[in-house]
Amino acid sequence: MDLVAGVIANGVLMGAVYALIAFGLTIIFGVMRVVNFAHGEMVVIGMYAGYFLWAAFDTHPLAAVLPAAALLFLIGYLLQFHLVQHFLARPAHVQFILFIALALVITGAHLVAFGPNPRGIFSLASFEVYRIGGLRLDAVRSQAAAAALLIVALLWAFLRASRLGRAIRAAADNRTGAAVVGIRIRHVYAVTAGIGMACAGAAGALVAPLFDTHPFLAPEFTLIAFITVILGGIGSLPGALLGGLLIGVAEAAAALVLSPSMKSVLSYGLLILVMLARPQGIIGSPEGQR
Amino acid sequence: MSAPVLEVERLVAGYGGAVAVDGASLSVGAGELLAVIGANGAGKTTLIRAIAGMVRPMSGRIRHRGEDITGWTSDRVCERGIAQVAEGRQVFPSLSVLENLRTGALLRRSRAREAANLERVMALFPRLAERRAQAAGTLSGGEQQMLAIARCLMAEPELILFDEPSLGLAPAMVEMVFGVVRRLHAEGMAMILVEQNVRDSLEICDRAIVLEGGAVVAEGSGAELLASDRVRAAYLGL
């Protein structure tokens, strides 16, 4: 029983990080209506940032989160402002090609710069465990989950309460209306892309101590982010949170009940079920997917 | 004499290759209400959008208080105090009424006085105060028009561009819109009013222009145009 509880708990922890990744994907889609097919690559950039900060300064895994997020924010802002902006009015398949190209370029750059070999963070912290009753929780994972949830909560508050957050939500809701009230749409879009990719980067830094970093991890993260977002409801931020937790638990449960190599079976099964019963996602509204 | 609030000189604007506004000129003085009338496709909305910075003019000049603002983006135009009540109202449907109003105060020119302005527009439109927590998309057409006007006032504009504010509204709401325009006029607000409701807008305006094929074909006081045979035949069906 403790084993099951522990597996589920660790699944929830991983799910919190998935939620952060999906949050980034869904905010970019919700506001600009573009799909970031290079999202997993952004996660890997964050992982490398985490790895190299640890390798150079032996920092605590959490210390890499802010620098990784800042780096990806900058990348996201510049990408949107100077590149993606020009593709917003183009057909979806043209945008698709742009982002796939971006993904290939990033993976290629990783290969050239860092090589194909996995790089792992070895720290004593990774042996630490929190005991809560009979439950044993991996310390690094718990901290990553707590940080991920904190970031999601802060972003949520930012979108609700700040002036820029209000401008982002207004621009997402009605682009013409945003121009009418004088919102600087190009800047607001760039900030949104920056935030979305910073979520991926922060998540990358958080999982760097958990998985060995290598360039080809990216498609897996992209895929997980997609399942998560579709499960929760496209463009819905609470949906991303719920979807992340569900996928995390489903993976953990499948690894326990079936076998670790089959860990994705349940999440895909869940995806198919939701697509059949509620195509707009668990929380999503029908107009979320245009 | 000081420069007019807005001067438009031989403006040419359109979409793609198509010219919708073809050499129109106009000016709006302080506190003046200028009505723009014309048939569908005469270029009224494009004229408004070009002034508001949402369509880039192909040629011509737009000056605000003597300063050239031709080709400025909408955020800079708004920041100068030229606000728009756009065609189709353009509220934010999933944001609450209150949040919609607050988007009107994102500009640097008025953000410091957001609370006072909120109080003012809520007093002007008690209906909005009642529904402040409701999503704007659930409001009636007339209420959305109130919201669009109130949101525009949150920016403390000195010139308001009204584009078809009474379009598609019930008669009582049309009256409400004209009542608000009249009241703003009495308070000294400079306005451009584009309306298909020709008689009402000619009755309340100081001056009016008639647009045909994107150019100004007649100009005069509201009373003069109401008396002109051409306007009576083409726009009033008399």
Interface residues (C-beta under 8 A of the other chain):
Chain A: R163 R166 A167 R169 A170 D173 N174 T176 G177 A178 A179 V180 V181 G182 I183 R184 I185
Chain B: A52 M54 T73 S74 D75 V77 C78 E79 A83 Q84 A86 G88 Q90 V91 F92 P93 S94 L95 E99 R102 T103 G104 L106 L107 R111 R151 C152 A155
